[in-house]
């Protein structure tokens, strides 16, 4: 499984800032590092998030909940999810449900398990792969 690193997420934020005019600022570096580490946490030798969609959901949830950037945390989480899926031969399916769903995560209405199921159900193989 291919995954994002700190530089990737910072680049995603920079690109979103350029595109949307979001305010620059990493205000909680420890939160960003924790969000990147969360998908790989284990307890008693067992992965807490064993599959790709579980790991991706943990990352999305953490990027939104930990709010490491001054602005655009939800957009960063959305783009990070799509980039990570693309690195692994999939993508978020284009649908009008994507933006409202990510806002529901920001409102605290979705847990990691629900996000994982949603991501799996709303992703598709990349065309030509």
GIZILIN-V421222 format. One record per residue. N is the residue number from 1. NEAR is the number of other C-alpha atoms within 12 Angstrom. Layout:
n near
N NEAR
N NEAR
This chain:
n near
1 16
2 15
3 26
4 31
5 21
6 22
7 15
8 22
9 36
10 29
11 20
12 29
13 35
14 26
15 21
16 26
17 23
18 14
19 13
20 15
21 13
22 21
23 19
24 21
25 19
26 27
27 18
28 19
29 20
30 19
31 25
32 35
33 27
34 26
35 36
36 34
37 25
38 29
39 31
40 25
41 20
42 14
43 11
44 7
45 10
46 11
47 17
48 21
49 24
50 22
51 20
52 29
53 35
54 29
55 37
56 45
57 42
58 40
59 47
60 49
61 46
62 38
63 46
64 39
65 31
66 30
67 30
68 31
69 35
70 23
71 25
72 36
73 42
74 36
75 34
76 38
77 45
78 37
79 33
80 41
81 45
82 36
83 28
84 33
85 31
86 24
87 21
88 23
89 20
90 27
91 28
92 33
93 22
94 13
95 14
96 11
97 16
98 26
99 18
100 17
101 27
102 34
103 24
104 21
105 33
106 27
107 15
108 18
109 18
110 26
111 25
112 29
113 25
114 24
115 36
116 29
117 21
118 28
119 37
120 26
121 19
122 24
123 29
124 22
125 19
126 18
127 12
128 7
129 11
